[in-house]
Amino acid sequence: MKQEQDDEVVDATRRTRLAAERTYLAWWRSALAAFAVSLGVGKVVPELTSGESVGYELVGAGYALLGIAFIGYGYRRQQVMEQALLDGRFIPFDARAALAFTVAGIVLGVATLVAIVV
C-alpha cells in the first residue's frame, strides 16, 4: 500500500513537471508569434505600402517588446513554479502579470487597428 502511494506521488509530480515544461514552451511559442507579427508589421507591411511607415514601425517594436516580455516572464514563471514544486506548493498565475499582458495586447491591438485605418 505504501509503495502504491509513493508511486502515485512520483507520477503526479512527473505530470506536473511535464505540464510546467509545456507551459514554459507555450510562453516561447507566444514570444515567437509576437516576433513574427513584429517583423510583419514593422518591416514587411511598410515595404508593401507607399505611405508613412513610422506608425507601423512603432507597432512592430511594441510586438517585439511583448515577445521579449513573454520570454522573460515565462522563464521567471518556470523558475518560481519549479521551486514551488520542490517545496510542495502551488503558485497561481500572477494577476498583475495577467493584467499587464492583457493591457499590452489591447494597446497593441488598437495600435494595429489605427495603423491599418490611418
Helices and strands as residue ranges (DSSP letters): H 2-39, I 40-44, H 45-48, H 54-87, H 95-117
